[in-house]
Amino acid sequence: MIHGSAAPDTVSVIIPTFNEADGIGELLSYLGEVCRQDLGVEIIVADGHSTDDTAALARKAGARVVLCPQKGRAAQLNFGAGAAGGQILYFLHADTYPPPTFLSDIRHALGPAGYSSGCYRLAFDHPHWFLRLSGWFTRFDIDAVRFGDQSLFVRRAVFEQAGGYRADMIMLEDQEIVRRLRRYGSFRVLPGTVTTSARKYLHNGVFRLQAVFSLLTLLYWLGLPQQRLLHLYRRLIRQDKL
């Protein structure tokens, strides 16, 4: 646990949640095992007032739970960062598993390697060939293929210089912040992978959901307002949490 003034390589893992009781315990157990010998790490669950047992399960698993005044991934990530004590912030989705080496990977990237922020490549927990192909494209350092599922690490000072996440954004806040982070230093896509759940793809149809995500991303880059993007998202995607 991090106390007081933190050393430069202290890491705060920040996980935004809303009704993640089905998986949060398993993720936190994994993170606890990976981080258990490291005193320079804290795990913060930034909860958007879940109506299930997410918060209770997270506390039981040893995470620090902060209840966010505003629901929404961007707002919750900002609130979690404000409560964090580490000088390195690592933003992680509740259904995504980083590699066991993530602490040393991130510290090296933000230390000796000289980067200011970065992410991992993406893999899914299902062998469908199209999901494997989609994950393969995330190796390229192109903002159009940057998504929050890849996780994001950044030095606190750089995050604060950039102004954090835009709390008014409901969708694609991860792509938007990467563009701003690049203004304050170099961005690194690490060669390792994080593994994220394919549950939404399997429920909506792999090809159908990828087409929807591609459409929404294109419309975002063309300047469609957030509320209209959200309206489309809710119409086209089943079992969303937005």
C-alpha positions in Angstrom: 0.0 0.0 0.0 1.2 3.5 -0.9 1.4 6.0 2.0 2.2 9.7 2.0 4.6 11.1 -0.6 5.0 8.4 -3.2 8.2 7.4 -4.9 8.5 7.9 -8.7 7.8 4.2 -9.5 4.7 3.7 -7.3 1.8 2.4 -9.3 -1.9 3.0 -8.7 -4.1 0.5 -10.6 -7.5 2.2 -11.2 -10.5 0.1 -12.3 -13.8 1.8 -13.1 -16.8 -0.4 -12.3 -20.6 -0.5 -12.6 -22.3 -3.8 -11.8 -19.2 -6.0 -12.3 -20.0 -8.5 -9.5 -19.7 -11.4 -11.8 -16.0 -10.9 -12.5 -14.5 -8.3 -10.2 -13.5 -10.8 -7.5 -11.6 -13.0 -9.9 -9.7 -10.0 -11.5 -8.7 -8.6 -8.1 -7.6 -12.0 -6.9 -5.3 -12.2 -10.0 -4.0 -8.7 -9.5 -3.4 -9.4 -5.8 -1.4 -12.5 -6.6 0.7 -10.6 -9.2 1.3 -7.6 -6.9 1.6 -9.3 -3.5 5.3 -8.9 -3.2 5.3 -5.2 -4.3 4.8 -2.6 -1.6 4.7 0.2 -4.2 1.3 -0.7 -5.6 -2.3 0.1 -4.7 -5.5 -1.1 -6.4 -8.4 1.3 -6.5 -11.9 0.4 -7.7 -13.7 3.6 -8.8 -17.4 2.5 -8.6 -20.3 4.3 -10.2 -22.7 3.2 -7.4 -23.3 -0.3 -8.6 -26.6 -1.9 -7.7 -25.1 -5.3 -7.3 -22.3 -6.5 -4.9 -19.4 -5.1 -6.9 -18.2 -2.7 -4.1 -18.5 -5.3 -1.4 -16.7 -8.0 -3.4 -14.0 -5.5 -4.3 -13.4 -4.6 -0.6 -13.4 -8.2 0.4 -10.7 -8.9 -2.3 -8.5 -6.2 -0.7 -9.1 -3.3 -3.1 -9.7 0.3 -2.0 -13.2 1.3 -3.2 -14.1 4.9 -3.9 -17.7 5.7 -4.7 -17.7 8.2 -7.5 -20.2 11.1 -7.5 -20.7 10.9 -11.2 -21.3 7.6 -13.2 -19.5 7.3 -16.5 -16.1 5.8 -17.3 -14.3 9.1 -17.9 -15.6 10.7 -14.7 -14.9 7.6 -12.7 -11.3 7.3 -14.0 -10.7 10.9 -13.1 -12.1 10.4 -9.6 -10.0 7.3 -9.1 -6.9 9.2 -10.2 -7.7 12.0 -7.8 -7.9 9.5 -5.0 -4.7 7.6 -6.0 -1.4 8.0 -4.3 0.9 6.6 -7.0 3.1 8.5 -9.4 2.2 6.1 -12.2 -1.4 5.7 -13.0 -2.6 2.5 -14.7 -6.2 2.5 -15.9 -7.7 -1.0 -16.4 -11.1 -2.2 -17.4 -12.9 -4.6 -15.0 -13.0 -7.4 -17.6 -9.4 -7.1 -18.7 -6.3 -8.9 -17.4 -2.8 -7.5 -17.8 0.2 -9.8 -18.2 1.9 -10.9 -15.0 4.8 -8.7 -15.9 2.8 -5.5 -16.1 4.4 -3.7 -13.2 8.0 -4.2 -14.5 6.8 -3.5 -18.1 5.2 -0.2 -17.2 8.0 1.0 -14.9 10.6 0.3 -17.6 8.6 2.1 -20.2 8.1 5.2 -18.1 11.6 5.0 -16.6 14.7 3.8 -18.6 12.9 3.7 -21.9 11.8 7.3 -21.6 8.1 7.2 -22.5 5.4 9.3 -20.9 2.4 7.1 -21.5 1.3 4.0 -23.3 -0.8 0.9 -23.5 -0.7 -2.8 -24.4 -1.7 -4.7 -27.4 -5.1 -6.5 -27.1 -6.2 -10.1 -27.1 -9.6 -11.6 -26.5 -10.4 -14.6 -24.3 -12.1 -16.4 -27.2 -10.3 -18.0 -30.2 -12.6 -16.7 -33.0 -10.3 -15.8 -35.9 -11.8 -12.4 -36.4 -11.2 -11.4 -32.8 -7.6 -12.6 -33.2 -7.3 -10.4 -36.3 -8.8 -7.4 -34.5 -6.3 -7.8 -31.7 -3.5 -8.1 -34.2 -4.2 -4.6 -35.5 -3.7 -3.0 -32.1 0.1 -3.4 -32.4 0.1 -0.4 -34.7 0.7 3.0 -33.1 -2.4 4.6 -34.7 -4.9 6.5 -32.6 -7.8 5.0 -34.6 -7.0 1.5 -33.1 -6.5 2.8 -29.5 -9.2 1.5 -27.2 -9.7 1.5 -23.4 -9.6 -2.3 -23.3 -5.9 -2.1 -24.1 -5.5 -0.4 -20.7 -3.5 2.9 -20.3 -0.5 3.8 -18.2 0.8 7.3 -17.7 2.9 9.3 -15.4 0.7 11.3 -13.0 2.4 14.6 -13.9 1.6 14.0 -17.6 -2.0 13.0 -16.9 -2.5 16.2 -14.9 -0.8 18.3 -17.6 -3.1 16.8 -20.2 -6.1 17.6 -18.0 -7.2 14.0 -17.4 -10.1 12.4 -19.2 -12.8 14.7 -20.6 -15.6 14.0 -18.1 -18.2 15.2 -20.6 -17.4 12.3 -22.9 -19.6 9.3 -22.7 -17.8 7.2 -25.4 -14.4 7.0 -26.9 -12.8 8.9 -24.1 -9.8 6.6 -24.4 -9.0 7.7 -28.0 -9.5 11.3 -27.2 -7.1 11.3 -24.2 -4.3 9.5 -26.1 -4.2 12.4 -28.6 -3.7 14.9 -25.8 -1.1 12.7 -24.0 1.1 12.7 -27.0 1.5 16.5 -26.7 3.4 15.9 -23.4 5.7 13.1 -24.3 6.1 9.9 -26.4 3.5 7.2 -26.3 4.4 3.5 -26.3 2.4 0.4 -27.5 4.0 -2.4 -25.5 4.7 -5.7 -27.3 2.8 -7.7 -24.6 -1.0 -8.1 -24.5 -3.8 -7.6 -22.2 -6.6 -10.2 -22.4 -10.2 -8.9 -22.4 -13.6 -10.5 -22.3 -15.3 -11.3 -25.6 -18.7 -11.6 -23.9 -20.2 -8.5 -25.7 -19.0 -9.8 -29.1 -20.5 -13.2 -28.5 -23.8 -11.8 -27.3 -24.1 -9.3 -30.2 -22.4 -11.3 -32.9 -18.7 -10.9 -33.6 -19.0 -9.3 -37.1 -22.1 -7.3 -36.2 -20.5 -5.7 -33.1 -17.3 -4.9 -34.9 -19.2 -3.2 -37.6 -21.1 -1.2 -35.0 -17.9 -0.2 -33.2 -16.3 0.8 -36.5 -19.3 2.9 -37.4 -19.4 4.7 -34.1 -15.6 5.4 -34.3 -16.0 6.8 -37.8 -18.8 9.0 -36.7 -16.8 10.2 -33.7 -13.9 11.2 -35.9 -16.4 13.0 -38.2 -17.5 15.0 -35.2 -20.9 13.5 -34.3 -22.0 14.8 -30.8 -21.6 12.4 -27.9 -25.4 12.2 -27.2 -26.1 11.1 -30.8 -23.3 8.5 -30.5 -24.8 7.3 -27.3 -28.3 7.1 -28.9 -26.9 4.9 -31.7 -24.9 2.8 -29.2 -28.0 2.0 -27.2 -30.0 1.2 -30.3 -27.5 -1.1 -31.8 -25.8 -2.9 -28.9 -27.4 -5.3 -26.5 -26.5 -5.5 -22.8 -24.6 -2.3 -22.7 -23.9 -0.3 -19.5 -23.8 3.2 -20.9 
